[in-house]
Amino acid sequence: ASGLAACFAALSYFQPKRVAIHGGYHGTHMVINALKRLRSGEISVIDLKETSDFQNGDLLWLETPLNPTCELFNIGEYAERA
């Protein structure tokens, strides 16, 4: 529950226009969808792995290792791309 609270707090604070995410914990997607409803659909979800055109206002949600597949992401690579 504390992870979902942190997710909700981060997304509420940053108020991203788009969230770049790939897979991950289903609760994170539930929080994104709840905020999407509260903000009348003003949040778009894009695939973190397939997007290279990040824009101002985007939030990259990087979960590593990825739950439940344990896929690893190179944090430095995504930091440079952002």
C-alpha positions in Angstrom: 0.0 0.0 0.0 2.9 2.4 0.7 4.1 1.9 -2.9 0.8 2.9 -4.3 0.6 5.9 -2.0 4.1 7.0 -3.2 3.0 6.4 -6.8 -0.2 8.5 -6.3 1.8 11.3 -4.5 4.5 11.5 -7.3 1.9 11.6 -10.1 -0.3 14.1 -8.3 2.7 16.3 -7.5 4.3 16.3 -11.0 1.0 16.2 -12.9 2.5 14.8 -16.1 1.0 15.3 -19.5 2.2 11.8 -20.5 3.5 8.9 -18.5 6.0 6.6 -20.2 5.8 3.2 -18.7 6.4 -0.4 -19.8 4.5 -3.2 -18.0 5.0 -3.2 -14.3 2.9 -3.5 -11.3 -0.8 -3.4 -12.1 -1.5 -1.1 -9.2 0.6 1.6 -10.8 -1.6 1.4 -13.9 -4.7 1.6 -11.7 -3.4 4.8 -10.1 -2.6 6.3 -13.6 -6.1 5.4 -14.7 -7.7 6.9 -11.6 -5.8 10.2 -12.1 -6.7 10.1 -15.8 -10.4 10.0 -14.8 -10.0 12.8 -12.2 -8.2 15.0 -14.8 -10.7 14.2 -17.6 -8.3 12.1 -19.6 -5.5 14.7 -19.6 -2.8 12.1 -19.0 -1.6 10.0 -21.9 0.2 6.7 -21.4 3.0 5.9 -23.8 5.3 2.8 -24.0 8.6 3.5 -22.3 10.6 1.1 -24.4 9.1 2.2 -27.8 9.3 5.9 -27.3 12.4 8.0 -27.9 10.6 11.3 -28.4 10.2 12.4 -24.8 8.8 15.9 -24.3 8.6 18.5 -21.5 5.9 17.4 -19.1 6.5 13.7 -19.6 7.2 11.5 -16.6 9.2 8.3 -17.1 8.0 5.6 -14.8 10.9 3.1 -14.6 10.4 0.0 -12.6 13.5 -2.2 -12.4 13.5 -5.0 -12.0 10.2 -5.1 -13.7 7.4 -6.9 -11.7 6.6 -9.7 -12.4 9.1 -10.6 -15.2 12.3 -9.4 -13.5 13.3 -7.6 -16.7 16.0 -5.1 -16.0 16.3 -1.5 -17.4 19.4 0.6 -17.6 18.5 3.6 -15.5 21.4 5.7 -17.0 20.2 5.1 -20.5 16.7 6.3 -19.8 18.1 9.3 -17.9 20.1 10.3 -21.0 17.1 9.8 -23.3 14.9 12.0 -21.1 
